[in-house]
Amino acid sequence: METTENNVTPDKPGTAPPFRPGVSAHPPEKKEWGRRVGAWLARVALALCFLAGFSLSLVPSGRATLRALSILPGLLAAAQPPWEEPVAEPITQSERTLNSPTGTIYLDIYAPATDAPPVPGSREGILLIPGVGDQRKDAQLINFSRTLASSGLVVMDLTTQTLIGNRLDAGDEEGIVQAFELLQSWPGVGANRVGLLGFSAGGPLMCLAAADARVRDKVAFVTLFGGYFDARTLLQTIGRRELTENGETQPWHPVPYPLQVLADTIAPLMPNNDGQMLVNAFGPNGRESLSPAQVAQLAPSSAAAYHLLAGDEPGLVDANLAALSPEVRALLSSLSPSQVVSQIRAPIYLLHDRSDQFVPVSESLEFAAALARLHHRYDFAEFGIFQHVEVRANSGFSQLVGDGVSLLRLASEVMQAGS
């Protein structure tokens, strides 16, 4: 039987060569071409992996996205997810106080427990006001602060005697500036990497501080969640019990708490016993309704304020706003970001619950429109997974995913601004 040199039986004409271990079924030139293509694809894959790793670790936008991804689960939960705890960076918690013209400033500081980073000043800092009232023991606030600190940030939660007393005072700006400068000097924190975050009525106070000439060029970003733009238009919406969004008017009914805060804020400026009557009407146990005889006892300016909060004269809102005392109108102006927005240098990020019953979403829409007119760097997102500034317990999966993408986008932008 005739054999080849390698003792392999020759193939019959017209048949495909059988598969034999160690012997190629393709011509040598095709085998070489396949090797080259495979090697080229491997190089491309390695290059892409390298670029992705480089972006997520060295490029600011990549680092910001990676950090935002790491904290997103904690931001959407009332407590840190159990699976995240073993890998989270250990943190420390401490308390400090500062003195300001309006009283004591209370600080809760959450910081990484590790030593200062190898690169001095490479850590970011966030100064946070959770809103009106004493929120220091709130579970979601604590989790939020711990989540950020576990990702390597230094978080300073701030409240004041005025806020704890359910009131707003523009004088708190001084204490906020002091706290900002303290956070700038915190071990490991970069002086130009400190941003401001304000929830609800804490947002307007953050805007006042961001516009302060002592720090406005050093603020890395301003993030406002559920805040208002102008105290006058806020009171106007409350009085009318309706808001305008994208040119369409729709009913809007506030919950009692913002009415209480506004009453407590303007009451000291009212004559005689009018302030106390207003506080009693809209306090925690208030009826939100005075009898006609009681309203008749009020000064005209005090009666105007009462009708605005009670919403019982929606057709006279503009007249009642005009009837407010000069002192109350000046107070509303001093508490409005609209008065200082042109003086803020940092990028501004706006977040709002589209069905918010504490502060209408129209306030953030007006804020965004003003920023667009000023050509000021900003971003804005509406959400449905929050109830004012707290995560809703009954959000559906699709809503969590949709809003989670928007939250991730803004969180990435904020992280990049701080880096």
The 8 nearest C-alpha neighbors of each residue, nearest first, counted from 0:
[[1, 2, 8, 3, 6, 9, 7, 4],
 [0, 2, 3, 8, 6, 9, 7, 4],
 [3, 1, 6, 8, 7, 0, 4, 9],
 [4, 2, 6, 5, 7, 8, 1, 9],
 [3, 5, 6, 2, 7, 8, 1, 9],
 [6, 4, 3, 7, 2, 8, 9, 1],
 [7, 5, 3, 2, 4, 8, 1, 9],
 [6, 8, 5, 3, 9, 2, 4, 10],
 [7, 9, 2, 6, 10, 3, 1, 5],
 [10, 8, 7, 11, 3, 2, 12, 1],
 [11, 9, 16, 12, 8, 14, 15, 17],
 [12, 10, 14, 13, 9, 15, 16, 8],
 [11, 13, 14, 10, 15, 9, 16, 8],
 [12, 14, 11, 15, 10, 16, 9, 17],
 [15, 13, 12, 11, 16, 10, 17, 9],
 [16, 14, 17, 13, 10, 11, 12, 24],
 [15, 17, 10, 14, 24, 18, 11, 19],
 [16, 18, 19, 15, 24, 10, 14, 22],
 [19, 17, 24, 16, 20, 22, 23, 21],
 [18, 20, 22, 21, 17, 23, 24, 16],
 [21, 19, 22, 18, 23, 24, 17, 16],
 [22, 20, 19, 23, 18, 24, 17, 25],
 [21, 23, 19, 20, 24, 18, 25, 17],
 [24, 22, 25, 21, 26, 19, 18, 30],
 [23, 25, 18, 22, 16, 26, 17, 19],
 [26, 24, 23, 30, 29, 27, 28, 22],
 [25, 27, 29, 28, 30, 24, 23, 31],
 [28, 26, 30, 29, 31, 25, 23, 32],
 [27, 29, 31, 30, 26, 32, 25, 33],
 [30, 28, 32, 31, 26, 27, 33, 25],
 [29, 31, 27, 33, 28, 32, 25, 34],
 [30, 32, 34, 28, 29, 33, 27, 35],
 [31, 33, 29, 35, 34, 30, 28, 36],
 [34, 32, 36, 30, 35, 31, 37, 29],
 [35, 33, 31, 37, 32, 36, 38, 30],
 [34, 36, 32, 38, 33, 37, 39, 31],
 [37, 35, 39, 33, 38, 34, 40, 32],
 [38, 36, 34, 40, 39, 35, 33, 41],
 [37, 39, 41, 35, 36, 40, 34, 42],
 [38, 40, 36, 42, 37, 41, 35, 43],
 [41, 39, 43, 37, 42, 38, 36, 44],
 [42, 40, 38, 44, 39, 43, 37, 45],
 [41, 43, 45, 39, 40, 44, 46, 38],
 [42, 44, 46, 40, 41, 45, 47, 39],
 [45, 43, 41, 47, 46, 42, 40, 48],
 [46, 44, 48, 42, 43, 47, 49, 41],
 [45, 47, 43, 49, 44, 48, 42, 50],
 [48, 46, 50, 44, 49, 45, 51, 43],
 [49, 47, 45, 51, 46, 50, 52, 44],
 [48, 50, 46, 52, 47, 51, 53, 45],
 [49, 51, 53, 47, 52, 48, 54, 46],
 [52, 50, 54, 48, 53, 49, 47, 55],
 [53, 51, 49, 55, 54, 50, 56, 48],
 [52, 54, 50, 56, 51, 57, 55, 49],
 [55, 53, 61, 58, 51, 52, 56, 57],
 [56, 54, 61, 62, 52, 53, 65, 51],
 [55, 57, 62, 53, 54, 52, 58, 61],
 [58, 56, 53, 54, 55, 59, 62, 61],
 [57, 59, 54, 61, 60, 62, 56, 55],
 [60, 58, 62, 61, 415, 63, 57, 418],
 [61, 59, 63, 62, 415, 58, 64, 411],
 [62, 60, 55, 54, 64, 58, 63, 59],
 [63, 61, 55, 65, 59, 56, 64, 60],
 [62, 64, 414, 415, 411, 60, 66, 61],
 [65, 63, 411, 67, 61, 66, 62, 68],
 [64, 66, 62, 68, 63, 67, 55, 61],
 [65, 67, 69, 63, 68, 64, 62, 70],
 [68, 66, 64, 70, 411, 69, 65, 410],
 [69, 67, 65, 71, 66, 70, 64, 407],
 [68, 70, 66, 67, 71, 65, 72, 150],
 [69, 71, 67, 73, 68, 72, 146, 74],
 [70, 72, 74, 68, 73, 69, 67, 75],
 [73, 71, 75, 74, 70, 76, 80, 69],
 [72, 74, 79, 76, 70, 71, 75, 146],
 [75, 73, 71, 72, 76, 143, 70, 146],
 [74, 76, 72, 73, 71, 390, 77, 403],
 [77, 75, 73, 78, 74, 72, 79, 390],
 [76, 78, 139, 142, 138, 75, 79, 390],
 [79, 77, 76, 142, 80, 73, 139, 138],
 [78, 80, 73, 142, 81, 76, 83, 84],
 [79, 81, 83, 82, 78, 73, 84, 72],
 [82, 80, 83, 84, 79, 85, 78, 73],
 [81, 83, 80, 84, 85, 86, 79, 87],
 [82, 84, 80, 81, 86, 85, 87, 79],
 [83, 85, 87, 81, 86, 82, 80, 79],
 [86, 84, 87, 83, 82, 81, 88, 89],
 [87, 85, 84, 83, 88, 82, 89, 149],
 [88, 86, 84, 149, 85, 83, 89, 150],
 [87, 89, 149, 90, 86, 150, 111, 151],
 [90, 88, 112, 111, 149, 87, 91, 113],
 [91, 89, 111, 112, 110, 149, 88, 148],
 [90, 92, 112, 110, 109, 111, 93, 89],
 [93, 91, 109, 108, 110, 90, 107, 94],
 [92, 94, 108, 107, 91, 109, 95, 106],
 [95, 93, 107, 106, 108, 96, 92, 105],
 [96, 94, 106, 105, 107, 93, 97, 108],
 [95, 97, 105, 104, 106, 103, 98, 94],
 [96, 98, 104, 103, 99, 105, 95, 174],
 [97, 99, 103, 104, 102, 96, 100, 174],
 [98, 100, 102, 174, 101, 103, 173, 97],
 [101, 99, 102, 98, 170, 173, 171, 174],
 [102, 100, 99, 170, 171, 103, 161, 160],
 [103, 101, 99, 100, 160, 98, 104, 159],
 [102, 104, 98, 97, 160, 159, 99, 105],
 [103, 105, 159, 97, 96, 98, 158, 174],
 [106, 104, 96, 158, 157, 159, 95, 103],
 [107, 105, 157, 95, 156, 94, 96, 108],
 [108, 106, 94, 156, 155, 93, 95, 157],
 [107, 109, 155, 93, 92, 154, 94, 106],
 [110, 108, 92, 154, 91, 148, 153, 145],
 [109, 111, 153, 148, 90, 91, 112, 154],
 [112, 110, 90, 113, 148, 151, 89, 91],
 [111, 113, 90, 91, 89, 110, 114, 88],
 [114, 112, 111, 115, 89, 90, 116, 88],
 [115, 113, 116, 112, 111, 187, 117, 186],
 [114, 116, 187, 186, 113, 117, 119, 118],
 [115, 117, 118, 187, 119, 114, 121, 122],
 [118, 116, 119, 115, 121, 114, 187, 120],
 [117, 119, 116, 121, 120, 187, 115, 122],
 [120, 118, 187, 121, 117, 116, 115, 189],
 [189, 119, 121, 188, 187, 122, 118, 190],
 [120, 122, 189, 119, 118, 188, 187, 123],
 [123, 121, 188, 187, 120, 189, 152, 124],
 [122, 124, 192, 152, 188, 193, 417, 189],
 [123, 125, 193, 153, 152, 154, 192, 188],
 [126, 124, 154, 194, 193, 195, 127, 155],
 [125, 127, 155, 195, 196, 154, 156, 194],
 [126, 128, 196, 156, 197, 157, 155, 195],
 [127, 129, 197, 157, 201, 130, 156, 198],
 [130, 128, 198, 201, 127, 197, 134, 131],
 [131, 129, 201, 200, 198, 199, 128, 132],
 [130, 132, 162, 165, 200, 163, 201, 133],
 [133, 131, 163, 165, 162, 134, 164, 130],
 [132, 134, 163, 135, 131, 162, 158, 136],
 [135, 133, 137, 136, 132, 129, 140, 130],
 [134, 136, 137, 133, 140, 141, 107, 156],
 [137, 135, 134, 138, 141, 140, 133, 139],
 [136, 138, 134, 140, 135, 139, 141, 133],
 [139, 137, 141, 140, 142, 136, 77, 78],
 [140, 138, 77, 142, 141, 137, 143, 78],
 [141, 139, 143, 137, 142, 138, 144, 135],
 [140, 142, 144, 138, 143, 139, 145, 137],
 [141, 143, 139, 145, 78, 140, 144, 146],
 [144, 142, 140, 146, 141, 145, 74, 139],
 [145, 143, 141, 147, 146, 142, 140, 154],
 [144, 146, 148, 142, 147, 143, 149, 141],
 [147, 145, 149, 143, 144, 148, 73, 142],
 [146, 148, 150, 144, 149, 145, 152, 143],
 [149, 147, 152, 145, 151, 110, 150, 146],
 [150, 148, 88, 146, 87, 151, 147, 145],
 [149, 151, 147, 148, 152, 88, 146, 66],
 [150, 152, 148, 149, 111, 153, 147, 122],
 [153, 151, 148, 123, 124, 147, 150, 122],
 [152, 154, 110, 124, 148, 109, 125, 123],
 [155, 153, 125, 109, 108, 124, 126, 152],
 [154, 156, 108, 126, 107, 127, 125, 106],
 [157, 155, 127, 107, 106, 128, 126, 108],
 [158, 156, 106, 128, 105, 127, 155, 107],
 [157, 159, 105, 104, 128, 162, 106, 156],
 [160, 158, 104, 162, 161, 105, 103, 163],
 [159, 161, 163, 162, 102, 103, 164, 104],
 [160, 162, 164, 159, 166, 163, 167, 165],
 [163, 161, 131, 165, 159, 164, 166, 132],
 [162, 164, 132, 133, 160, 165, 161, 159],
 [163, 165, 161, 162, 166, 160, 132, 131],
 [166, 164, 162, 132, 260, 163, 131, 161],
 [167, 165, 264, 162, 161, 164, 260, 263],
 [166, 168, 264, 162, 161, 169, 165, 334],
 [169, 167, 170, 171, 166, 161, 334, 264],
 [168, 170, 171, 334, 172, 333, 167, 204],
 [169, 171, 172, 168, 101, 173, 100, 174],
 [172, 170, 169, 173, 174, 168, 101, 175],
 [171, 173, 175, 170, 208, 174, 169, 207],
 [174, 172, 176, 171, 175, 170, 177, 99],
 [173, 175, 177, 99, 171, 176, 172, 178],
 [176, 174, 178, 172, 177, 173, 179, 208],
 [175, 177, 179, 173, 174, 178, 208, 172],
 [178, 176, 174, 180, 175, 179, 181, 173],
 [179, 177, 181, 175, 176, 180, 182, 174],
 [180, 178, 176, 182, 181, 177, 175, 183],
 [179, 181, 183, 177, 182, 178, 176, 184],
 [180, 182, 178, 184, 179, 183, 177, 185],
 [183, 181, 185, 179, 184, 180, 178, 124],
 [184, 182, 190, 180, 181, 185, 188, 179],
 [183, 185, 182, 181, 186, 180, 190, 188],
 [184, 186, 182, 188, 183, 187, 181, 189],
 [187, 185, 188, 115, 184, 120, 119, 183],
 [186, 188, 120, 115, 122, 119, 116, 185],
 [189, 187, 122, 120, 185, 123, 186, 121],
 [120, 188, 190, 192, 191, 121, 122, 123],
 [189, 191, 183, 192, 188, 193, 184, 120],
 [192, 190, 189, 217, 193, 219, 218, 183],
 [193, 191, 417, 189, 123, 219, 190, 418],
 [192, 194, 124, 219, 125, 191, 123, 218],
 [195, 193, 220, 219, 125, 218, 221, 126],
 [194, 196, 221, 126, 125, 127, 220, 222],
 [197, 195, 222, 127, 221, 223, 126, 128],
 [198, 196, 202, 201, 128, 223, 127, 205],
 [197, 199, 224, 129, 201, 130, 202, 223],
 [198, 200, 226, 225, 130, 201, 202, 224],
 [201, 199, 130, 202, 226, 203, 131, 198],
 [200, 202, 130, 197, 198, 128, 199, 204],
 [203, 201, 197, 205, 223, 200, 226, 204],
 [202, 204, 206, 205, 336, 201, 200, 335],
 [205, 203, 207, 206, 201, 202, 172, 208],
 [206, 204, 202, 208, 203, 207, 209, 197],
 [205, 207, 209, 203, 204, 208, 336, 210],
 [208, 206, 204, 210, 205, 209, 172, 203],
 [207, 209, 211, 205, 172, 210, 206, 176],
 [210, 208, 206, 215, 207, 211, 343, 205],
 [209, 211, 343, 342, 215, 207, 208, 212],
 [212, 210, 208, 213, 215, 209, 214, 207],
 [211, 213, 215, 214, 210, 216, 209, 342],
 [214, 212, 211, 215, 216, 176, 217, 210],
 [213, 215, 217, 216, 212, 211, 218, 209],
 [216, 214, 209, 210, 217, 212, 211, 218],
 [217, 215, 214, 218, 344, 345, 212, 213],
 [216, 218, 214, 191, 215, 219, 190, 193],
 [219, 217, 194, 215, 220, 216, 345, 193],
 [218, 220, 194, 417, 193, 192, 345, 416],
 [221, 219, 194, 345, 346, 218, 347, 195],
 [220, 222, 195, 347, 196, 194, 346, 348],
 [223, 221, 348, 196, 347, 349, 195, 197],
 [224, 222, 197, 349, 202, 196, 198, 226],
 [223, 225, 350, 198, 226, 351, 199, 349],
 [224, 226, 199, 351, 198, 387, 350, 388],
 [227, 225, 199, 202, 200, 224, 223, 198],
 [226, 228, 362, 229, 363, 358, 203, 225],
 [227, 229, 362, 336, 366, 337, 335, 363],
 [228, 230, 335, 231, 232, 337, 227, 233],
 [229, 231, 233, 331, 335, 232, 234, 334],
 [230, 232, 234, 233, 229, 235, 331, 332],
 [233, 231, 235, 234, 229, 230, 236, 362],
 [234, 232, 230, 236, 235, 231, 229, 237],
 [235, 233, 237, 231, 232, 236, 238, 230],
 [234, 236, 232, 238, 233, 237, 231, 239],
 [237, 235, 239, 233, 238, 234, 242, 240],
 [236, 238, 234, 240, 235, 239, 233, 308],
 [239, 237, 307, 310, 235, 236, 240, 313],
 [238, 240, 313, 236, 241, 237, 310, 235],
 [241, 239, 251, 237, 252, 238, 236, 250],
 [242, 240, 250, 251, 239, 249, 236, 248],
 [243, 241, 248, 249, 236, 251, 250, 244],
 [242, 244, 248, 247, 246, 249, 361, 245],
 [245, 243, 247, 246, 361, 248, 242, 364],
 [246, 244, 247, 243, 248, 364, 361, 242],
 [245, 247, 244, 243, 248, 242, 249, 361],
 [248, 246, 243, 244, 245, 249, 242, 241],
 [249, 247, 243, 242, 244, 241, 246, 250],
 [248, 250, 241, 242, 243, 251, 247, 244],
 [251, 249, 241, 240, 242, 252, 248, 239],
 [250, 252, 241, 240, 242, 249, 253, 356],
 [251, 253, 240, 356, 254, 250, 241, 237],
 [254, 252, 356, 357, 255, 251, 237, 257],
 [253, 255, 256, 356, 357, 252, 257, 258],
 [256, 254, 258, 257, 253, 259, 281, 283],
 [255, 257, 259, 258, 254, 260, 357, 283],
 [258, 256, 260, 259, 255, 357, 261, 254],
 [259, 257, 261, 256, 255, 260, 262, 308],
 [258, 260, 281, 256, 262, 282, 257, 261],
 [261, 259, 257, 263, 165, 262, 258, 166],
 [260, 262, 264, 258, 263, 259, 257, 265],
 [261, 263, 259, 264, 260, 265, 278, 266],
 [262, 264, 260, 266, 261, 166, 265, 278],
 [265, 263, 166, 261, 262, 266, 167, 260],
 [264, 266, 262, 267, 268, 263, 261, 327],
 [265, 267, 274, 263, 268, 269, 262, 264],
 [268, 266, 269, 265, 274, 264, 263, 270],
 [269, 267, 266, 265, 327, 326, 270, 274],
 [268, 270, 274, 266, 267, 273, 301, 271],
 [271, 269, 273, 272, 268, 274, 298, 301],
 [270, 272, 273, 269, 274, 275, 298, 297],
 [271, 273, 275, 274, 270, 276, 269, 297],
 [274, 272, 276, 275, 271, 269, 270, 297],
 [275, 273, 266, 277, 269, 276, 272, 267],
 [274, 276, 278, 277, 272, 273, 279, 266],
 [277, 275, 279, 273, 274, 278, 280, 272],
 [276, 278, 280, 274, 275, 279, 262, 273],
 [279, 277, 275, 281, 282, 280, 276, 262],
 [278, 280, 276, 282, 277, 285, 281, 275],
 [279, 281, 285, 287, 277, 278, 286, 282],
 [282, 280, 285, 259, 287, 278, 279, 258],
 [281, 283, 285, 279, 259, 284, 278, 280],
 [284, 282, 285, 281, 259, 256, 255, 279],
 [285, 283, 282, 286, 281, 279, 280, 287],
 [286, 284, 280, 282, 281, 279, 287, 283],
 [285, 287, 288, 280, 284, 281, 289, 279],
 [288, 286, 280, 281, 285, 309, 289, 282],
 [287, 289, 286, 280, 290, 309, 285, 281],
 [290, 288, 293, 294, 291, 280, 287, 286],
 [289, 291, 293, 292, 294, 288, 295, 296],
 [292, 290, 294, 293, 295, 289, 296, 288],
 [291, 293, 295, 290, 294, 296, 289, 297],
 [294, 292, 290, 296, 295, 291, 289, 297],
 [295, 293, 291, 296, 297, 292, 302, 289],
 [294, 296, 292, 293, 297, 291, 302, 298],
 [297, 295, 293, 294, 292, 298, 273, 302],
 [298, 296, 294, 295, 302, 301, 273, 299],
 [297, 299, 301, 300, 302, 296, 273, 270],
 [300, 298, 302, 301, 303, 297, 322, 323],
 [299, 301, 323, 303, 322, 324, 302, 298],
 [302, 300, 304, 298, 303, 299, 297, 305],
 [301, 303, 305, 299, 304, 300, 297, 298],
 [304, 302, 319, 300, 306, 301, 305, 322],
 [305, 303, 301, 307, 302, 306, 308, 323],
 [304, 306, 302, 308, 303, 307, 309, 301],
 [307, 305, 309, 303, 308, 304, 310, 311],
 [308, 306, 238, 304, 310, 305, 309, 303],
 [307, 309, 305, 306, 310, 238, 258, 237],
 [310, 308, 306, 311, 307, 305, 287, 288],
 [311, 309, 238, 307, 308, 312, 306, 313],
 [310, 312, 309, 306, 313, 307, 238, 308],
 [313, 311, 315, 314, 310, 306, 316, 238],
 [314, 312, 239, 315, 316, 238, 310, 311],
 [313, 315, 312, 316, 239, 317, 318, 311],
 [316, 314, 318, 312, 313, 317, 319, 239],
 [315, 317, 319, 318, 313, 314, 238, 320],
 [318, 316, 320, 319, 315, 321, 235, 314],
 [317, 319, 321, 315, 320, 316, 322, 303],
 [320, 318, 303, 322, 316, 321, 317, 315],
 [319, 321, 317, 322, 318, 323, 316, 303],
 [320, 322, 318, 319, 323, 317, 324, 316],
 [323, 321, 319, 300, 320, 303, 318, 324],
 [324, 322, 300, 320, 321, 303, 327, 328],
 [323, 325, 327, 326, 300, 328, 322, 301],
 [326, 324, 328, 327, 329, 323, 330, 322],
 [327, 325, 329, 324, 328, 330, 268, 323],
 [328, 326, 330, 324, 329, 325, 331, 323],
 [327, 329, 325, 331, 330, 326, 332, 324],
 [328, 330, 332, 326, 327, 331, 325, 333],
 [329, 331, 327, 333, 332, 328, 326, 334],
 [332, 330, 328, 334, 230, 329, 333, 327],
 [331, 333, 329, 335, 330, 334, 328, 230],
 [334, 332, 330, 331, 335, 329, 169, 338],
 [333, 335, 331, 332, 169, 330, 203, 230],
 [334, 336, 229, 337, 332, 230, 333, 338],
 [337, 335, 338, 228, 339, 203, 340, 206],
 [338, 336, 335, 340, 229, 339, 228, 366],
 [337, 339, 336, 335, 340, 332, 333, 341],
 [340, 338, 336, 342, 341, 337, 210, 207],
 [341, 339, 342, 337, 343, 336, 338, 210],
 [340, 342, 339, 343, 373, 338, 344, 337],
 [341, 343, 210, 340, 339, 344, 215, 211],
 [344, 342, 210, 340, 341, 209, 345, 215],
 [343, 345, 215, 216, 342, 346, 210, 209],
 [346, 344, 220, 219, 218, 343, 347, 221],
 [347, 345, 376, 220, 377, 221, 344, 348],
 [348, 346, 377, 221, 222, 220, 345, 349],
 [349, 347, 222, 378, 377, 379, 223, 221],
 [348, 350, 379, 223, 222, 224, 378, 380],
 [351, 349, 224, 380, 379, 381, 223, 225],
 [350, 352, 225, 381, 224, 353, 360, 382],
 [351, 353, 382, 355, 354, 387, 381, 385],
 [352, 354, 360, 381, 355, 382, 351, 383],
 [355, 353, 352, 356, 360, 383, 359, 386],
 [354, 356, 387, 352, 357, 353, 359, 358],
 [357, 355, 253, 358, 254, 359, 354, 252],
 [356, 358, 355, 253, 257, 254, 387, 359],
 [357, 359, 356, 355, 225, 360, 227, 226],
 [360, 358, 361, 355, 362, 356, 357, 242],
 [359, 361, 362, 363, 353, 351, 355, 364],
 [360, 362, 364, 359, 363, 244, 365, 243],
 [363, 361, 227, 365, 360, 228, 364, 359],
 [364, 362, 366, 365, 361, 360, 367, 227],
 [363, 365, 361, 367, 366, 362, 368, 360],
 [366, 364, 368, 362, 363, 367, 361, 369],
 [365, 367, 363, 369, 364, 368, 228, 362],
 [366, 368, 370, 364, 369, 365, 363, 371],
 [369, 367, 365, 371, 366, 370, 364, 372],
 [368, 370, 372, 366, 371, 367, 365, 373],
 [371, 369, 373, 367, 375, 372, 368, 374],
 [370, 372, 374, 368, 373, 369, 367, 375],
 [373, 371, 369, 370, 374, 368, 375, 367],
 [372, 374, 370, 375, 371, 369, 341, 368],
 [375, 373, 371, 372, 370, 376, 369, 377],
 [374, 376, 370, 373, 371, 377, 346, 372],
 [375, 377, 346, 374, 347, 378, 370, 345],
 [378, 376, 347, 348, 346, 375, 379, 370],
 [377, 379, 348, 349, 347, 380, 376, 409],
 [378, 380, 349, 350, 348, 367, 377, 381],
 [381, 379, 350, 349, 382, 351, 405, 378],
 [380, 382, 351, 353, 352, 350, 379, 383],
 [383, 381, 352, 384, 353, 402, 351, 385],
 [382, 384, 385, 352, 353, 402, 381, 398],
 [385, 383, 391, 394, 382, 390, 399, 398],
 [386, 384, 390, 391, 389, 383, 387, 352],
 [385, 387, 389, 391, 388, 390, 355, 352],
 [386, 388, 355, 352, 385, 389, 225, 357],
 [389, 387, 386, 385, 225, 224, 390, 198],
 [390, 388, 386, 385, 387, 391, 139, 384],
 [391, 389, 385, 384, 386, 392, 75, 388],
 [392, 390, 385, 384, 393, 386, 394, 389],
 [391, 393, 394, 390, 384, 385, 389, 76],
 [394, 392, 391, 395, 384, 390, 396, 385],
 [395, 393, 384, 391, 392, 398, 399, 396],
 [396, 394, 398, 397, 399, 393, 384, 400],
 [395, 397, 399, 398, 400, 394, 401, 393],
 [398, 396, 400, 399, 395, 401, 394, 402],
 [399, 397, 401, 395, 400, 396, 402, 394],
 [398, 400, 396, 402, 397, 403, 401, 395],
 [399, 401, 403, 397, 398, 402, 396, 404],
 [402, 400, 398, 403, 404, 399, 397, 405],
 [401, 403, 405, 399, 404, 400, 382, 398],
 [402, 404, 400, 406, 401, 405, 399, 407],
 [403, 405, 407, 402, 406, 401, 408, 400],
 [406, 404, 408, 402, 407, 403, 409, 380],
 [405, 407, 403, 409, 408, 404, 410, 402],
 [406, 408, 410, 404, 405, 409, 403, 411],
 [409, 407, 405, 411, 406, 410, 404, 412],
 [408, 410, 412, 406, 411, 407, 413, 405],
 [409, 411, 407, 413, 412, 408, 67, 406],
 [412, 410, 64, 63, 414, 408, 67, 409],
 [413, 411, 409, 415, 410, 414, 416, 408],
 [412, 414, 416, 410, 415, 411, 409, 417],
 [415, 413, 63, 411, 417, 416, 412, 410],
 [414, 416, 418, 63, 412, 417, 413, 60],
 [417, 415, 413, 414, 418, 219, 412, 220],
 [418, 416, 192, 414, 415, 219, 123, 413],
 [417, 415, 416, 192, 414, 59, 123, 63]]
